[in-house]
Amino acid sequence: MFDRIALISIPVKNQKAAKSFYTEKLGCTVKEEMPFGTPDTLWIRLALPGVDTDIVLATWFPQMKPGSVQGLVLTTKNIADTHSELRKRGLEISSIKSQPYGQEATFSDPDGNGWVLQQLR
């Protein structure tokens, strides 16, 4: 019935600052950027490298406060290499921790939205 989750809204305060973080630190590419709704609001749709689901930097959902999204998980086949690359790009990311299901490290965007980098066993 469904193919995939196509898009996840990430609530942010400042779309331009968030765009810089996601493109420079995580390596996202901009798929769409255009006016949306009010003159100060943009539709910024980003593709995460190697991931089928896109993200949009949203400011228009009053019930979604910036920083309220937690626990988004990005998987990788080699957490050590990915972790190292993200640190080289200036991302503040936790050390890699072992869990029963694999290894993980956590980080947040400038608004406090929480992400998990994970390599499954």
N, C-alpha and C positions, 0 to 999 in steps of 0.2 A: 504494500500500500504506500509506504513512504520510501524515498530513496536515500535521504540523508538530512542532517541538520545543515541547511545552507548558510545560515547567518546567525551570529550571536551578537547581541548589543552589549557593548561595554560602556557603562555610564562614566562620563568624564566631565570635569569642570571646563577645561580649555581644550577645544578640539585641536588647535594647531600644536600646542605643547604635547598633547597625547600622540598626535601623528608623528612628531619628531621622535618621541620615545619608541614607538612601535616600529618605525622604519629604521632608525639608526641602531637601536639596541637589539631588537629581535629580528631584524632583517625582513620585515613585511614589505610588500609592494602595494602601491596605491592602485586599486582597480577602478575606483570611481571617486571623483570629488566634484561636487556641484552644489549650488544653492538648494536649500531644503527648508520650506516653511517660512520662517522669518528671515530678514536680511542678514542677521548675525549668525545664522545656523547653516551648517553645511552637512551634506551627506558624504561622509568619508568612509568608504568601504575598502578594507585592507585584506590582502591574502597573506596568511602566515606561510613561510617556506615549507613546502612538502605536505601541507595540510589541505584537505578538501573543503573544510568549513571556513568561511570568511568571517571577519568581525567588522562591526560598524561602530564608530566612536559617537555615542549618542549623548545628547544633552536635553532631549525633549520628553523624556518620561519622568514626570514628577515623583512617581513612586520608586524610581531607581536612582538613589542618591549616588553621586560619585564615590567610588570605593566600595560599593555594596556587593559587588560580585566577588565571590571567593571560591577557591577550589577548582578553577579551570585547569585541566591536566593536559599537558603537551607530552607526548611520548617520543622517545628517541631510541635508536638501536645502540648508541654509544654515548652514555651520559657523560663520561669523562671528557671526551672530545667536544661535545656540545657545551658543556659547562665551561670549559676552557675558552672556547670561542666567544661565548656570551660575556665572560669576564673581560676578554680582550676588547670587546666593544663598549666596555664601561658599565655593564649591568651589575648592580649590587644583588648578588644571589647567595643564598646560604651555602654552606658546605654540603657535600653529598652525604646523605645518611642512608644506612641499610635498613630496610624494612622486610617483613616476612614475604612480601610480594615482589620485591626488587629493590631498586635504589631510587632516591629522589632528592631534589633540592627545590627550595621555594624562593619566590621573588614577588615583588609587587610593582605595579606601574606607579607613576607619580601621584595618582589619585588614591592609591591604596587598594586597587583591585588585585586580588591574590591569585597567583599562578603556581603551578607545580610542574617541574620538569621531572619526568619519570622514565626509568628503564625497567621494564618488567623482567622477571626471571625467565 
